Amino acid sequence: MYLENLKIETVATEKIAPNEKKEADLYARIGYRLEEALADLVDNSIDAEAKNVLIRFQKYGEGIHSVLIVDDGRGMSKSGLKEAMRIGSDTNKGPSQLGKYGTGLKSASLSQAQSVTVLSRQNGIAVGRRWTIQGIRSGWICERLNADHCSRAMNADFGPVETHQAGTMVIWEHLEHLRASRSSLEKVLDRARKTVANELAIRFHRLLEAEAVQIWIDEADVTDEAAGEPVPVLPLNPFSHGGCGMSGYPKELSIELQKHRASLKLELHIWPAKSNLPGYRLGGGKVASRQGFYFYRNDRVIQAGGWNGLQGDDSEPHLSLARVAIDLPPKLESLFKLDIGKSMIDPPVEFSVALESGETGAVFRKFLKDAEATYRHQKRQDSAKFAFTGGNGFPAAVRKKMRAALSEKGLPAPSEGAVRWTRLPADELFRIEPASAEIQLNKNFQATIERDSAGAAVLVKALFLLLFQDDLAKSFMTEASRDRIRRINQALLATLP
């Protein structure tokens, strides 16, 4: 269309109010997951200087009744609570606070429940307000609550959270998504608790490690005053590998965003292959989906993984060991388009260009190649039929022949496994030591095994090494493995005179 045809003159203006009935329905479809909504409320508690936050799932005979989020922060006054309940409240969020848009309390809560009650106490004075979907449909009617009833509710037992003088409690009722029947109640609650604990452990791991806050989770029956034992959320640090999978890492990389006269620092990490550490597993599931960028805002994880379009597949396994930590400075938040739920980042084109071109791009591409090489090296090792060949305890000529027999073309040479005689308890013929890649034979039986010839003893050593390849390759011995080896010991000892 010709440009002149797009210049259309304004002749008047008028105010068009939103349709409250339709707008109320939007909150239930806003896209928060349960754990994201709870993380948003924990942000508010931390901004209120809370030292403890309790998330309580309340059930009754037929299903899940409600969810409580209780903190021991500074609380709110009557006017403070009124403003906090406003959609788009003017709460003067500073650059160092976790809250951002003034909508989290309402949008997160109404995405999960049709009724949201907020009770707060400051200097011993309790106040309360309630939003309901029906109230919004009726013209944004917010309920003010009986002060005595609010005070009584705030005096309840919340385990590690003390609310008698100050604090805030958010109550979600008539839940939209967290539902369960009588038969599925315990399974649904157990899954919800684990999912929430895992996500909060990742999102707030720096604050939990620094003991700036402690988050607790418990459950209670609304017909019983006593609640279950509160369980602390323990930090899950995505970068707590204790040693990278390739020398030279972690490596720091600086990106210059010239249009905005700002720089951004990236910390490049390559995890050791086949790690069983909690920081790598991050609660289980498909670990490959945890690769990518970890954006932090004020020490709180906003985005936990994903390549933001820089890679074709965010869960392609060859890059599963690659993670990048990025601390987002306040002045760049608008540029990186932090979403309303504070769970995703949309970086500018300039960010992608910097990682794909010039010297910075070369360093980043090498990082990805190094991560993939580490993964592929381990895969090649895993595909080898023999991980170990004879080492200490075998004659030199035997070691040479064993290596030639057990090596495979195109794969890394097998590691050396030692087999040696040592003093062991009488009920053990052998012992596996994965940490040192060693099999220990009980010296008390050496004379019996070597009675016919020294060659027979070497043969026995080789058999032990070949039969227990998988056990030597383990990072540690499980109880099941120890029990299996104990039984094998008993069976073999029965053959000796």
Beta strands, then each sheet from edge to edge (+ up, - down):
strand 1: 52-60
strand 2: 63-71
strand 3: 113-122
strand 4: 125-132
strand 5: 143-144
strand 6: 167-175
strand 7: 214-221
strand 8: 231-232
strand 9: 251-257
strand 10: 262-270
strand 11: 292-297
strand 12: 300-304
strand 13: 322-327
strand 14: 388-390
strand 15: 415-422
strand 16: 430-433
strand 17: 438-442
sheet 1: 5+ 4- 3+ 6- 2+ 1- 7- 8+
sheet 2: 9+ 10- 13+ 11+ 12-
sheet 3: 14+ 15+ 17+ 16-
end
